[in-house]
Amino acid sequence: MIIAGIQCYVHNYGQIYGKCTNKEIIMSKPKVSVVKVAPPEGNASFMNGKYVRIEEDVQKIKKAVAEAVELAIGSLDTIIKEGDVVLIKPNLAFQAPPESHAVVDPRTIEAVVSYVKENSKAKKVLVGDNPSLGMHVGRAKPAFKDSKMEEAAYLGGADEVIYFDEHDVVPVEIEGAKIFKHATVFKPFLDADVVINLPKMKVHLAGTVTLGLKNWNGIIPNCHPDGQQQGAHRIELGQKMADLYRVRHADLTIVDSVIGMEGQGPHAGTPIEMNLIVAGADTVSVDAVAASIMGFDPMEIPAIRCAGTEGQGEIDLAKIEVVGNSVESVMKHFKRPGGDPIGMYAGLTCIMQQTCGGCHVNVRGALDSFAISGIDMKKFLEKSGEVVVIAGGVPDIDPQFCADKNVFICGDCWEIFPSADKVREAASLAKSVTYYPGCAPVYIFAQLNADLQKLAAAK
Ligand code: SF4
């Protein structure tokens, strides 16, 4: 923006950001900090499947959190007033142990809570979330316990860990939303004076990556009668997450990038050591920078693209001030997630022709989990027989192909396609049939795997 003849200062969170002595005002760019964590000693064990908490590691992460926050916003006083209730919203996506690397690192939880407690005048610091996705995936209380986040939050000095799913929801009309216009949102999230968004740096089968924007999935219930999360994951997930983000923007986003997840995330990927903290006030910019560090163009990520093109934040790296370390100096190209289950595993045939991503990616997630569970696929097929997974409209199916096989039929929509009778015939010829209702039946990524395991264990 240029205004002739004016000399001015541009401020950023109370600090003088730059002095323009020429004839233009430079609008302040959103700031995103990228700070290195001194390599935690416990990483090697953690990445090999055994989480260990070492006090110095927590302190190393806390030091990086402090530097990242201060570089990005100056001080917590710019967002937290005396007496405020602060909610830290981590990514507690699943009821899973820390070694899954599918949830925020407990050391980062402890570091962030402790930093906020010691460096703000908050009345209370809360940590709250609701594990995502289907009703089979878990409740908040055991999820907080199993992930060791609860223990970490209290070690850091949290006043309370909030199990969102034990609280009321509030109907919210989302102003400006394109698709996801009506949400039911957990009350503690709306009641907090300040919200700190604490996602993890991970890839995601349906969302390509999951960072700050996708982390809002936890503010809506996973088994509410109106199926909020199920519907959000049907298709247009990125637009829906951008819409949901409008409920309330975070005051600060801190990405746990100590150990990320690449490959078949968000739950079946592999850990990748990054030793970084990425932070900023504009979640969209933070996500754009974090995605770039992971080797993605922000425009490849549906949620970031939608939020950015709608003007909810900046995604053009040229218009973001990256402070601390440059994106190029810390970038690692994360292995990309593959969401297509067709042809992945011999003997596990997927028939999906008029089928949307809501079923596709969750079947892929389930089959990946089954394949990496240590199962001997050859023995499984010899003993249990072949598997066929069907979803959506399948005009080209030959019902005879399913004869004497274990058939799993996913979702609700297959019944409204003209091919429904062929699916019914296929089911009648099958050795066993399991139905997974819902749209999207997101829980199948866990349930289909569990049912295949049961089949494998059956005498
Ligand atoms: S049931 Fe049909 S519409 Fe729903 S997610 Fe599956 S394929 Fe898509």
Residues whose N, C-alpha, C, O or C-beta is under 5 A from the ligand:
A	BS01	SF4	R234 T355 C356 G358 C359 G392 C410 G411 D412 C413 G438 C439 A440 P441
